[in-house]
Each structure stands twice: as structure tokens, then as C-alpha cells.
Amino acid sequence: MAAGKKKKGPRQAAGLQCSDCKSFGYITEYNKNNEILKKQTTNESTFPLNKFCSVCRKRTAHKLMKKLK
């Protein structure tokens, strides 16, 4: 696979930001189509996720942020 080639499909890269200290610790992908369907049917969302924050040194909720810093 060539470097820098754009991926096809509904998966989008997103950053996860700690809700306590506002630091970015994780980069992940999620399927935008599945997220839209989940909100329409059950009115729930996959995010926020509980992840370990290396700055806070504890498990906290991490929100989805579109802008990767």
C-alpha cells in the first residue's frame, strides 16, 4: 500500500480528549455510519469512553474531538 494514500469508506480518524485535564492521549477510528444509526435507533452514543489518562494518572471519560492536535 502506498504511503499517504487516502482510505475509502465511512471510517474517520478522531482524537480522544480527557474530560478532566483536556489533554489528548488517544487517536482512534470510528465508523460514522454506525454512529448515526445508533443515535437514531437508541439515542445513545459510543463516546465518551473510559480510558486511562497519563496526565491525571487515573481512568477518566474521554470525549470525541474531531481536530487532531
N, C-alpha and C positions, 0 to 999 in steps of 0.2 A: 504494500500500500504506500502510495507516495505521501511524503510529508506535506502537511498543510492542505490536504485535500478535505473539502467540506463534506461532512456527514449528511446523509439524506435521512429523512424521517422526522417524526414528531418529538424525538428526544432532545432536550435542551440542557445545556450546562448551567449550573446555578451555584452560587456561594451560600454557605450557611453561616449566619451571624449569631453570636451568643446574645441572648436577650438581657443578660445581666451587665456584662462589661463591653458589649458591642464590638468584640474582636472577631475577625474572620478566621475560622480554623479548619473548615472543610470545603471541598469542592465536590459536587455530585452532579449526577444527571437525573432527570425525571421525565416521564412521558406526559407531555402537555395534554394530549387527547384523553388519557385515562384520568387525569386530574379534573378536567372539565366534566367528564361523565360522572365522576364520583360526587362532585358538588351538586350536579343536577339531580341525582337519584337520592342520595342520603344527606345532602347538605353538610358533609364533612370534608376535611382536607387531610392530606398526608402530613403536612407541615403544621406546626413545629415538631421537630424531632428532639428527643432527649439524647444528647451527646456529651462526651467529656470535653470540657474547656480547659486547655493547658494554662491559660492565664488565671482563671478563677480556681483551678485545681479541684473541680467538682463537676458532677453531671448537672447540666442546665438545659433548658429548652433553647433550641437553635432555630431561628426563623429563616425563611427562604428570602434571599436577596438576589435580584437579577444581575446587578452590577458586580462583577468580579474585581476585587481590588488586589 
